[in-house]
Amino acid sequence: MLQTNLTDNIHFLGFNDRRTALFENIWPIPHGVSYNSYLIVDEKIALVDTVERQFIDDYLDQVELIIGDRKVDYLIINHMEPDHSGALKALVTKYPDIILVGNKKTFGFVESYYLKPAHTLEVKDDDILSLGKTRLQFRAIPMVHWPETMVTYEIDNKILFSGDAFGSYGTLDGGIFDDEINLDFYEVEVMRYFTNIVGKYCAHTQRAIKKLADLEIKMIAATHGPIWRTDLNWVLSRYNKWSNYEMDEGVVIVYGSMYGNTQKMAETVARRLAERGIKNIRVYDSSKTHSSYIINDIFKYKGFIVGSCAYNNALFPNVETLISTIAHMGIKNHLLGIFGNYSWNGGGVKNLMAFADSIQWDLVHDPIEEKGNLKVSTREELVALADAMADRLKG
């Protein structure tokens, strides 16, 4: 349990999860994750989002420790995903007169997940809720990353309670605010959180950034990761860059190989790219590295070269999983290269070309396919593929 104050009357209630291995049961979180909630104590008392259900008891105890015998008047629901609404039913049970605050899409989710709410307050863009001296303003930012997502802006202290937007993987290991931690650690965790969770919704993220641009924001209080109070541009500029698909010069090479022949092809391409002056080259064995990390680098670098051996007349399964995820996320604006290997029948390159047709990235060279061990003639083709990619990257 982590507790501190954002202002005299706004309390941070945070819980570190170091036990969960996969966020959303998909994405590895070796450094854990935090769940952040906020308690505002005024003439009326409001909670902004809650925490994951494993922390319910400690969460309710901490709220009671701060407010004593008073009741919680409002629960503001920026986002209904269960890692943030996990304590909703327990709060309604403990404080039966609590008013749930959300937009027109929120309360259908409440009923689907927990209960039919007895007391609700539907808010629209720029509606203001007064708790006394504290005034809260609301704006919807749908599909960042659920349809009901909204943010809450505390007008007087200029705090943006941003829900999942501007969040991060990684526990808060003592430090809670951005000026208390080494941001080098969060460089990867913030980006991986964005690319894994929000990355499918880049266009919606851009709309949200523009929609919030007129607000004077002095602090960003997300539901995961650190609170930003000193260098807000650190996280804002990165979200803007990633959601605009602004990438660095570099190439991600991913392969699926059973006996090493497809790997030899990947190594040949990587070496030639280095000879051509490309310094950011990331080579991944799809069987070893989780797609979470590969996708992160795909958002970072403009070039993507993928190779697969044939496996039962189809793609190598781990490559198939990766490209299916990439296609589902709708990642845009990349340069693409394709290669593969087979022993007695094809399937790898054929299916990678189907991926190329569907994703509509710019194919820099004809696909290259080898039968069996890597031959001199095919090595020359792979060098040509690397050259084509380097030429395009260097403009």
Secondary structure, DSSP 4 states (H G I P E B T S, - for coil): -EEEESSSSEEEEEEEE-S-SEETTTEE-TT-EEEEEEEEESSSEEEE----GGGHHHHHHHHHHHHTT----EEE-S--SHHHHTTHHHHHHHSTTPEEEE-TTHHHHHHHHT---SSEEE--TT-EEE-SS-EEEEEE-TTSSSTT-EEEEETTTTEEEEETTT--SB---S--BGGGS-HHHHHHHHHHHIIIIIGGGHHHHHHHHHHTTTS--SEEEESSS-BBSS-HHHHHHHHHHHHTT--EEEEEEEEE-SSSHHHHHHHHHHHHHHHTT---EEEEETTTS-HHHHHHHHHHEEEEEEEEEEETTEE-HHHHHHHHHHHHHT--S-EEEEEEEESSS--HHHHHHHHHHHH--EE-S--EEEESSPPHHHHHHHHHHHHHHHHHHH-
